[in-house]
Amino acid sequence: MAIQELEIARLDLSERSGNFRVLTGWLGEVQSLEAEDWKTVQVEELKQIITQLLELVAEAQLAKKLLFAMGD
């Protein structure tokens, strides 16, 4: 499933250029419009990270190793 999500993300990025803003969470304990924490991400950086992750997954599969990841 993670591979599919990465491929979908890579496809989404192929339609974008430059940078865009993403909601990364909320400042404080209350989730509200005023507390939203937005960051600007670079498309090329994200493409590189996704490619690296896909390569890591492929390498683990070839080596018949498990790969664990934690977080969002």
Legacy VTK file of the C-alpha trace (Angstrom):
# vtk DataFile Version 3.0
C-alpha trace
ASCII
DATASET POLYDATA
POINTS 72 float
0.000 0.000 0.000
2.789 2.475 0.800
4.219 1.999 -2.696
0.873 2.896 -4.231
0.614 6.021 -2.084
4.125 7.089 -3.088
3.338 6.522 -6.768
0.137 8.574 -6.420
2.104 11.354 -4.717
4.711 11.293 -7.489
1.959 11.501 -10.112
0.378 14.443 -8.267
3.744 16.212 -8.175
4.218 15.720 -11.913
1.285 18.105 -12.387
2.852 20.791 -10.190
5.806 23.103 -10.588
7.824 25.286 -8.256
6.426 25.131 -4.750
3.153 24.972 -2.881
1.887 25.233 0.665
0.843 22.256 2.803
-0.874 22.085 6.155
1.603 20.413 8.520
-0.437 20.605 11.719
-1.679 23.065 14.258
0.053 25.380 16.694
-1.177 24.643 20.181
-3.706 22.066 21.281
-6.810 23.430 19.586
-7.280 22.592 15.915
-8.700 25.746 14.390
-8.274 27.910 11.319
-6.286 30.422 13.352
-3.900 27.747 14.664
-3.069 26.101 11.320
0.650 25.637 10.637
1.403 25.882 6.904
4.790 25.233 5.271
5.985 25.844 1.721
7.449 22.752 0.046
9.562 22.555 -3.100
8.245 20.180 -5.774
11.703 18.995 -6.864
12.728 18.229 -3.280
9.611 16.149 -2.738
10.138 14.289 -6.012
13.669 13.387 -4.904
12.477 12.175 -1.507
9.725 10.049 -3.050
12.171 8.536 -5.546
14.579 7.694 -2.725
11.803 6.068 -0.707
10.677 3.978 -3.689
14.288 2.880 -4.275
14.605 1.931 -0.612
11.434 -0.159 -0.782
12.637 -1.908 -3.952
16.005 -2.641 -2.350
14.338 -4.085 0.752
12.105 -6.280 -1.401
15.076 -7.621 -3.377
16.950 -8.385 -0.168
13.783 -9.931 1.340
14.027 -7.560 4.282
11.297 -5.812 6.188
11.097 -2.058 6.122
9.429 -0.147 8.939
8.427 3.509 8.977
6.709 5.545 11.634
4.915 8.866 11.411
2.622 10.598 8.970
LINES 1 73
72 0 1 2 3 4 5 6 7 8 9 10 11 12 13 14 15 16 17 18 19 20 21 22 23 24 25 26 27 28 29 30 31 32 33 34 35 36 37 38 39 40 41 42 43 44 45 46 47 48 49 50 51 52 53 54 55 56 57 58 59 60 61 62 63 64 65 66 67 68 69 70 71
